[in-house]
Amino acid sequence: MVTSELISRLKQVNVSVDKDKTAARVKNAFSSATRKQKSAVEALTGLKRTSIYRVFKTGNISAKILLPLAETLNITPFWFTGESDDMEKCTDTLIISFLDRHGYKFTPKQPRKKTADVAEASEQSARTPAPAMDGDTVTLSVTLNSSAKMKEAAANLDADSAAQLLSALSLRAKAGGNAEQLWDVVKLCLLS
């Protein structure tokens, strides 16, 4: 839902309610983000990482930085600003509510799309579309990284390691985020 077009329409005005909470929460959340997530935030904001680091020091945050951060890390924008102490998942409804509360009139053009992170350790991102169910038939399309490093890792994967990976994926899916859809796809593949 958060697009570069939307971000370009936002003002660079401080939306933080509690500067201390904002500084600490943004610092902790951004520091624990993956490289891919950090790059996604930078790409959406159109700003350099130093602008995000400035939030750590000042506690001031604009909607231009906040919304990409909230959507990419899947944390409600109200938690980052200090308006709420509940660390809920970021939803389109919460983003629209946040924009309305801060004086932006917003009508979403497209629903938010979920993606599955197929190979987090890989250099390229791979996306898995939702399986199309037709009776007992499931059609699935998966793009995998076929680098030599990934092929070697797959060749050396034993049953115990695979079980640990499946367990980790299951836990990530229960926590929410990008792993939910991938977990559903893996279950379907294992049951076929």
Buried (B, 14 or more C-beta within 10 A) or exposed (E): BBBEEBBEEBEEEBBBEBBEBBBBBBBEBBEEBEEEBBEBBBEBBEBEEEBBEBBBEEBBBBBBBBBBBBBBBBBBBBBBBBBBEEEEEBBBEBBBBBBEEBEBEBEEEEEEEEEBBBBEEBEEBBEBBEBEEEEEEBEEEBEBBEEEEBEEBEEEEEEEEEEEEBEEBBEBBEEEEBBBBBBBBBBEEEEE
